[in-house]
Amino acid sequence: MSIERRKFIRFDIPLDVIFKPSKEAPYSTGIIKNFSRYGCCIESKSTDLTLRENLELQVKHPRKNIFISASANIVWKQQVGNDNLLLGVNFLEIDKEAKSEILDFAYDMWLENNIKFNSA
């Protein structure tokens, strides 16, 4: 039996993201699989990222045509298939208002999906 160690719920929400480990590195593309108050899970093509490495992120806002800047730290990584990598990251910096807007959007999606599921 698996024990849930997270303090906050993670909402399944697909968001486009680009990220890089340093100012000199080129951006990689990915999809945020889930999002929480303190972090997210990113799926991307395999790269040479290491645990505890800091990333610069640009997250596509779900309701606006803008990207939100953030920085995060890789806390876990997992190979998925031959080509993809999942990265668990904790936010170091992210705009509080933009994060709240994303969480509100994710909660609305979660609520809508649960109402549909429970009424079926």
C-alpha positions in Angstrom: 0.0 0.0 0.0 1.4 3.4 -1.0 1.4 6.2 1.5 0.7 9.7 0.1 3.4 12.1 1.4 2.3 15.3 -0.4 0.9 18.1 1.8 -1.2 19.6 -1.0 -3.4 18.0 -3.7 -2.0 17.9 -7.2 -4.5 18.7 -9.9 -4.2 16.9 -13.3 -3.9 19.8 -15.7 -2.1 19.8 -19.0 -0.1 23.0 -19.4 2.6 23.8 -22.0 6.0 24.6 -20.5 9.4 25.4 -21.7 12.4 25.0 -19.3 16.1 25.1 -19.1 18.7 24.4 -16.4 20.8 27.5 -17.0 21.0 30.8 -18.8 23.4 29.3 -21.5 21.3 26.2 -22.2 18.6 26.1 -24.9 14.9 25.7 -23.8 13.3 22.2 -23.8 9.6 21.7 -24.3 7.3 19.7 -22.1 3.8 19.3 -20.7 2.9 19.9 -17.1 1.0 16.8 -16.1 -0.1 18.0 -12.7 0.2 21.2 -10.6 0.0 22.0 -6.9 0.7 24.9 -4.6 4.4 24.0 -4.3 5.3 22.1 -7.4 4.4 20.2 -10.6 5.2 17.2 -12.7 6.7 17.8 -16.1 6.8 15.3 -18.9 9.4 15.9 -21.6 11.8 14.2 -23.9 14.8 12.7 -22.1 17.5 15.2 -21.2 20.6 15.2 -19.1 19.0 16.9 -16.0 20.1 15.9 -12.6 18.4 15.8 -9.2 18.5 19.1 -7.2 19.3 21.0 -10.4 17.5 24.3 -10.7 15.3 25.1 -13.7 14.0 28.2 -15.3 10.4 27.6 -16.4 8.0 29.4 -18.7 4.5 28.1 -18.0 1.6 28.8 -20.4 -1.3 30.4 -18.6 -4.4 28.3 -19.1 -6.7 31.4 -19.6 -4.4 34.0 -21.1 -2.0 34.1 -24.0 1.0 34.6 -21.8 3.8 32.6 -20.2 4.5 32.8 -16.5 8.2 32.8 -15.4 9.1 30.5 -12.5 12.1 28.8 -11.1 12.1 25.3 -9.6 14.3 22.6 -8.2 14.2 19.0 -9.5 13.3 16.7 -6.6 12.7 13.4 -8.5 12.9 12.1 -12.1 11.6 9.0 -13.7 12.2 7.5 -17.2 9.0 6.8 -19.1 9.4 4.5 -22.1 12.4 5.0 -24.3 12.1 8.7 -25.0 10.2 10.5 -22.2 11.2 11.7 -18.8 9.0 12.8 -15.8 10.4 15.5 -13.6 9.0 16.3 -10.2 9.9 19.9 -9.3 9.3 22.2 -6.3 8.8 25.9 -7.1 11.5 28.2 -5.8 9.8 31.3 -7.3 6.6 31.9 -9.1 4.2 34.9 -9.3 1.6 34.3 -6.5 -1.3 35.8 -8.5 -0.5 33.7 -11.6 -0.1 30.6 -9.5 -3.5 31.3 -7.8 -5.1 31.7 -11.2 -3.7 28.4 -12.4 -4.8 26.6 -9.2 -8.3 28.2 -9.6 -8.5 27.0 -13.2 -7.3 23.5 -12.2 -9.8 23.3 -9.3 -12.7 24.3 -11.6 -11.6 21.6 -14.0 -11.4 19.0 -11.2 -14.8 20.1 -9.8 -16.4 19.9 -13.3 -15.0 16.4 -13.9 -16.1 15.1 -10.5 -19.6 16.4 -10.9 -19.9 14.7 -14.3 -18.4 11.5 -12.9 -20.7 11.4 -9.8 -23.8 12.2 -11.8 -23.2 9.5 -14.4 
